[in-house]
Amino acid sequence: MSSALVLFGLLILFLLLSVPVGFALLLSSLGTILLTDISLPFSLLTQVMITANDSFPLMAIPFFILAGVLMGRGGVSERLLNIANSFVGHYRGGFAIAAVLTAMFFSAISGSGPATVAAIGTIMIPEMVKRGYNKLFATALIAAAGTIGIVIPPSIPLVIYGVSSGTSIGNLFKAGIIPGILMGFALMLWAYLHARKENYKPDPKATWKERFEAINKGKGAILMPVVILGGIYGGIFTPTEAAVVAVVYGLVLSFLVYRELNWKQTIAIFYDSAISTGSIMLIVAAAAVFGRILALEQIPNTVAASIMQITDNPIVFLLLVNLLLLVVGTFMETIAAVIILTPILLPLSAQMGVDPIHFGIIMIVNLSLGFITPPLGLNLFVASSISNIKIEPLSKAIMPGFLALILSLLIITYISWISLVLV
């Protein structure tokens, strides 16, 4: 029996049985070793898992997670929303557009899609409903806006891709800015067209005094992405060091300036962040074992040869990659998909003349759509739990947003300038 068939068959089986992704990767790897003639000592597996997490860039992950949770529970979301709404609330669909803008700003803090949805959804969905927006549309919009969370830097999946591919994380962060903004504009267009169709009434136009007041109250939140990204691009600190700076900044802002957190809440935030970090690091370690088996069985080379037989046209190749990643994103956790697929697809993309930074953005944008597509669809589940709406109608309501993001994906895929102009 083919080792590849056993490996992927077991992985799919465990995922269908709702086994957590990290354990599914590890169990499928162990099962393949036991059921086939692969020569891989179990003592080596522990070494592979430890080495996978022994990386300086990966140290950024727990700190970015902690910074995102701190800012999410520290009163940042509401202040960002007030700023955005003061500038665009008077347009048709203005509050919905403000919600997308807030998601974009918060994405530059959290680096996570579900975290973005959780942080902004609890405030924005009730506010949108209060202003007359359909609850289903409001929930779908926030879930879709959460996809930007892993594209706009600092992005945890971009850190993982950088480590897996040996690509500069700082350059990947630069490359994610314009694609993330493009995705935001696509969702704003959807919000505007929907609001015009449903004839939603805009808010009264804010005065410049009200705008300056909103900016003054939220200036600390606005400055955080500037501090993080400016420090990285200015060569002041590395992405890992920037993550630590983000935590300190978030603590000072939420605990001392906004005074939204007390000691008990802060300890709970550290605990929740540790749980999230542990699950991610388990996936990284388990995916390393999975990847070692892929390499031993030369599965990447086999896949590469098969694709090269289908086409040597870069345009067709990128279309096939998009289709593959969209399918994978529907049932596999993003970080696991990045670790497993990068060593398979990156050499192929290099043969096709695709820049590794551009390819990384293509991969992350594709996988971000998995957050709003069942059966995985983490953003859908987070948003539905906030609104108490079932997944089935929410999945239908989000389709226009999904199509808008697909259009953005195609533009990002075939116009490399969008990803590379800032690099």
ABEGO torsion letter per residue (X at the ends): XBAAAAAAAAAAAAAAAGBBAAAAAAAAAAAAAAABABBBBAAAAAAAAAAAABBAAAAAAAAAAAAAAAAAAAGAAAAAAAAAAAAAAABBGAAAAAAAAAAAAAAAAAGBAAAAAAAAAAAAAAAAAAAGBBAAAAAAAAAAAAAAAAABOBBAAAAAAAAAAGBBAAAAAAAAAAAAAAAAAAAAAAAAAAAAAAGBBBBBBBBAAAAAAAAAAAAAAAAAAAAAAAAAAAGABBAAAAAAAAAAAAAAAAAAAAGABBAAAAAAAAAAAAAAAAAAAAAAAAAAAAAAAAAAAGAAAAAAAAAAAABABAAAAAAAAAAAAAAAAAABBAAAAAAAAAAAAAAAAAAAGBBAAAAAAAAAAAAAAAAABOAAGAAAAAAAAAAGBBAAAAAAAAAAAAAAAAAAAAAAAABAAAAAAAX
